Amino acid sequence: MTMKERVCVIVVVLVYAVLCWYGWGSSSAMTTTADGKTILTFWHTYGDDEERILRDVIAEWEKKPENAKFTIRPVRIPFDGHKAKIRTALTVGQGPDMARVDWSFVCELARKNSVVNLGEYGFDSIKDQYLQAPLNACCVDNKYYGLPDQSNCISLFYNRSIFKELNLLPQNSEYKFGEMVGGKEFPKTWDEFATFAKQFKDSSKGREPFAITNTLWWNLAILNTFGAKVIENNKCVINSDATIQALNMLSNLYKSGIEAGGWKPGAITPEQGFVNNKYAMILMGPWNLKRFKEDLKLDFGIALIPGGPAGTSSNVGGTDVVVFNDKSKERQQKSYEFLTFFTNAENQKNWCLKLNQLPINTGAYKLVTFEDEHQKAFMAQMGTTKANPVVKDFGLLEDIVNPEVETVLSGSKTSQQAVESISKRVDSLLSES
């Protein structure tokens, strides 16, 4: 980089910092209200309906006598770019007391010593109240630097209109989780799935049985069914028989014409192909339930992901909440108390039932009963999730893994060659983090 380029970068950073100061100063610079209450600022990325419920929870927390000297100020920031906003705000000393962040951001914040080890405030005594797979994203070097506030996973979506066309379902039937297809249970293993899926291929209609998205996050659900892991104890462990079996299975699905090649550049995406009746089955998450049901009026069902040697499983998405460590101990303590109150079983019950979302508090699972059959499926699938790899930069990890998996799917590399290449490069990445 030339001296001129360096000067330009510095100017851009300074201008951005000034904008941050003016844009966020009103929310983070003020520390007390006119009547002397300490303001705890909570940056979040919730939508309108979620924020309304959040404010109700805040009001309940503030009513407690022990919180009389404090008030929570929620500040919405866009989810897209929230990492950059938080990094910059912390750099210029204008960060919040606490924030909602993508699950993949917690490790970076912890490694930069930006967030509080919640164990200092007693979190270890209540950690079992949270689903372990989502919580694992907050565990860095055996310490918890955040806790989940919202979580999701993916499961297997199937087009019931196509199933009805093939007489696998009664014509006027409505979806029920666990319904029989063709008089049998939905395939429980990948071997059963491969045999079952063949009947959906119809070249005359441009219809394919199944399509996947080839990124590590999506493929974790499949790897988990084989018991394969990517990172463990800050070491790459992807070079294993379990990973090779999982990749061989995916490759065979493509070679046999079951998987449509939805991962190829320029191909119809799994989501679009499902909507257009081109793909009979895809992997998808709960964020599309409302769109598929209410906006598009699709007739679709959800089944658990077929199992490998480790049974059915899925990945983990969602967000976590963290407390920043550049504030006083008192502010950290109260921020921690609010976040654990916000995510306790009772508040999680109200949150999930009002918003049709999945609980992350194990106690809430006993309190939440969905009438929605699609949500019942996700409640069941969520209970099978395995922890995602914890790494400082999940994006860089995907940049390494994704193209190597594509070489396996396309046949230019064997699964063994791909995992060996991944292992070397990820080890180098981990040594730098």
N, C-alpha and C positions, 0 to 999 in steps of 0.2 A: 504494500500500500504506500503510495507516494505521500509526501508531506501535505500536499494540497488536499488529497483524499482524506487524510486524517483530520485536517482542520474542518472539512465539510461534515464528517461524522460527528465530531465534537459539537459543532454548531447545531446539528439536528438534534442531538441528545439534549443539549441545553434548552433549546426551544421547546422540546417535548416535556422536559422537566418543568419549565415555566407554565406550560399549558396544564400540566397535571396539578401544579400548585393552585392555579386559579380555578380549575375544574373541580378539584376535590377539596380545596381548602375549607369550604363551608361545611363539609361533612366530617373532616378529620382534624382540622386545626383547632376547632372549639372543643374544650374539654369539660366545661361546666355549663349548666343552664342558668337562666337569670335567677332562679331560686336556689342555686347552689348545688344542684344534683350533678354528680359525675356522669358524663356522657360516655357510653361504651358504643363504639361504632361497629356495625356489622355489615360488611360488604357482601352482597349476595347476587345471584343470577336467576332468581325465581321469576315466574310469570305473574300475571295479575292475580289470578285466583290463589296461587300459592302465597303471594305476598299478603293478601288479605288475612289468610289463616295465620301466617307468621306474626302479623301485628296483633292478632288475638292472643297468641301465645305470649308475646312480649308483654301485653297488658296484664295477663295473669301473673307473670313472673314479677312484674313491678309492684303488684299488689301485696306481695309477701313482705311482712315487716322487716325482715333482714335485708331486703333490697331497697328500702325506702330512700336511701341516699344515691340511688343509681337509676339511670334511664338508658334504654337501648335505642340507638338510632339506626334503623335499617337503611341502607343505601344500595339501590340497584345499579349494577354495572352489566354491560353486555357479556354474555358467555364467550362469544368469539373475541379473542384477544384479551381475555381476563388475566391470563398469565403475564403478558407483557405489562398490563396496567399495574398489577400488583408488584412486579419486579421494580418498575420505575418508581412507584409510590414509596416503596421501602427505601430505595436509594436516596430519595430526597427527604426522607423523614416524615412523609405524609401518609403512612400506611394506617389501616384501621386496627382496631383491637382484635377483630376476628373476621374470618371470611369463609365463604363457601367456594370450594375449588374442585376442579376435575380430579378424579381419583389419582391420575397419573402425575399430578403436580406435587403431591405431598412429599415424595422422596427428595425431589430437588430442594424444596423449602427446608426440609430437615437437614440435608447435607450442607446447606448454606447457613445453618444455625439461625434461621429466620423465625422458626415456630417453636412453641413450647413443648417440651416433653411432658405430656399430660400425667404421667406417673407421679410427677412432683406434687400433683393436686389430688391424688387418690384414685386415678382412673383404673389402676390395676385391680382394684377391689370390685369394680363394676363392669369390667371388659366383657365378661361372659354374658352380659345382657344384649350384646350385639352379635349379629350374624358374623361368623368368623371369616368367611371368604371376603366380604366387603371390608371388614376391619383390617385384614392383612395388608391392604394397600397403605394403611397408616402406620404399619410397624416397620421401622427402619432401624437396623442394628439392634434389634430386640427391645426397642422402646417405641411407645405409641405417641405419635406427633399429631394426631387428629382422630376423628371418629366419623363414621358414615352418617349421613343425614338422608340420603336417597340412594337407592340401588336398583339395578335391573340386570337382566341377562338376556340371552337369546334362546329361542326354542324353535321347533319345527312347525311351520305354517303349511297347511295344505288347502288346496282349492276344492271346496266341496261341490262346486258346480261341475267340475271335471269328474270328480268321483261319482256324482249322480249320473253323469252321461255314460259312465262305464258300469252303471248299476251296482256300484259298491256301497251306495247309501240310498235309503228310501227317498223318493222324489220330493216329498213335502216335509221332510224332517228338518228340525232345527238342531244346531250344534249343541252337543253335551260333551264336556270333557271326559275322555275315556270311552267315547262311542266306538262301537264295532264297525269295521269296514269290511265289506264282503263277507260278513258273518264271522269275522275273526278279529282278534285284538290288533291294534296297530303294531307294526313291526317293532320289536323291542331291541333288536341287535342290528348292527350294520350288515351282517350277512343276510338276515331276513329282509332288511330294507332293500338291498341290491336286487334280490329276486322279485320282491313286491313291485319295485319301481319300474321294471321293464315294461309293464303293461301301459304306461302312460305316454310312451313315445309314439308320436303320430306325425310323420314327415309331411303328410298331406295338409295338416293344419299348422305346421311349423311349431309343433308342441314338443317340449322336452320334459323329462321326468323331474329334474332337480337342478338347482343352480346354487353355487356358493360365491361368497365374496372372499377373495384371497388377500386378507391382511392377517397379521398375527393375532390381533384382538379377536377377530371372528373365528379364526382357526383354533384358538385356545379351547373353545367348547369341544371341538373334535379331539384335539390332543388329550384333553382331560378324560375323555371316555376310554382312552388307552392307558391312562396313568402316566402320561408323558409330562415332563417338566422342562422348563426353559432355564430358569435361574433358581438356585437354591444356595443359601448361605453366601450370597454374593459371588457365586461361581456358576459358570455355564454348564448345565448338565443335559443339554438337548441331545447330545450324541449318545443315544440309548436305543435298545431294542424296541422300547415302547414307542418312541418317536418314529422310528423307521416303519413299524407296523402301521401307525396312523397315516403316514404319508403314502405308503404303499396302497392302503385302502382307498385314499382319495384319488390317487393316480389310476387305480383300477376302475373306480366309478367313472372317471372321465374317458378312459380308453374303451370301456364297454358301452359308451353312449348314454349312460345314466345321468352323469353330471354334464351340463350343457356348455361348459366353457364360459360361464358368466363372468369369470375373472379376466378374460382376454381383453386387451385394449380394443375399444370400439364395440364390444359385445353389449347386448341388452343387459342391463343390470338386473340382479335378482329381484329387486323390488319392482321395477318397471315390468319385467317379464311376468311376474306374478299377477300384477294388476291387469295386464293385457291377455291373460289366459295362455301365455306362452310357456310358462313354467308351472308344473303341477304342484311342486313343493319347493320351499326355500327355508333358510334360517333367517329369523327376524326377531326383533325385540318389541316390547310393549308400547314403545313410543308411537307405533303405527296403528294401534288398536282403534283409536278414535277415527283416524282418517279412513281406515279400511272399512269400518262398520258404518259410521254415520255419514261421512262425506261421499265415499265411493259405493256404499251399499254392497260390499263384496260378501259372498257366502263362503266363509273360510273357517277352518278348524285349527286347533293347535294340539300337537302331540309332543310328548317328551322326546328329546333328541335320542336317536338309537344308541344303544350302549355298545362299547367295546369290552375288553377284558375287565375294565374298571367300572362298568355299568354306565347308565346314563349320567350326563353331567352337563355343565355349561360354564360360561365365562362370567366375569363380573364387570358391569359398567356402573355409571353413576357418579356421585359427588361425595366429598367429605367436608367437614368443617374443622378449621384450625384456629389456634390462638397465637398471636404474634408476640415475640419475646422482647420487643423494644419498649414495652410499656412497664408500668410499676407492677410489683407483685400483687398488690391489691386489685388492680385492674385485670390482671391475668386470672386471678382466683375467681373474680365475679364473672368474667367471660366464660371460664370453664363451667361454672355453676349454671350459667344460662344455657350453654350448649347441651349439657347433660339433661337439663330440664326440658329443653326443646325436643330432645330425642327420646324422652322416657316413654314407657309403654302406653300410658294414657294419651299423651299428646300424639304419639305415633298412630294410635288407633283412630283418633279424630282426623288427623292429617290424611291417612290412607283411605278412609271411608268417604271423606268429602271430595278427595281428588282422584280416587280410583287408582291409587299407587300402591306399590309393594312395601311392606314394613321392613325395617332394618333392625328393629328391636325384637328380640326373641319373645319377650313377654307380650308384645302386640300381636304376634301370630296366634295367640290363644284368644285374643279379643276381636280379631278381624275376620269376618265371614263375608266373602263377596257373593252376590247373587250372579254376577257376570261370570259365565262359564269360561270365557277366555282368561280372565284374571285368575280363576281357580287353577288353570293350567300353569300359569306363570308362578303362582304361589308354590305349586308342586315342584316346578323346575328350579326355582330359586333355592330350594332346600338341597339341591344336588350340586350347587356350584363349588368350584375349587378356586383357590386364591390365584390371582394374576401375579406374574413376575414383578418384583419390586426393583426398579432401576431408575437412576436419576433422570434419564431421558428416554421415555418409552418410544417416542417418535424415531430416534436413532436406532433403537432396537428393531423396530418394524422395518426401517430402511435396509437393515441387514437381512432379516428373515424373509420378508415378502418376495423379493426376486429369486431367492434360492428355492423357495417352495414352488414358485412358478416354473423353475427349470425341471422340477420333478413332475409337475402336472403336464408339461409340454413334452417330456421324455428326453430332454437334452442332458439330464443328469440322473443318476440313481439317488434314491433316498439316502444311502450311506454317504455318497459324495457330497450331497447338499448339507447334511448335518455336520459333517467334518468341517466344511467351509464356514458354516454358521458358527460353530464352536470356537474356531480360531479367532474370528473377527469379534465375537461377543466378549471373549476373554480379554481382548485388547481394549474394548470399550469399558469393561468393568474395571480394569486396572487404572483407567484414566479418571474414573468417577470418584 
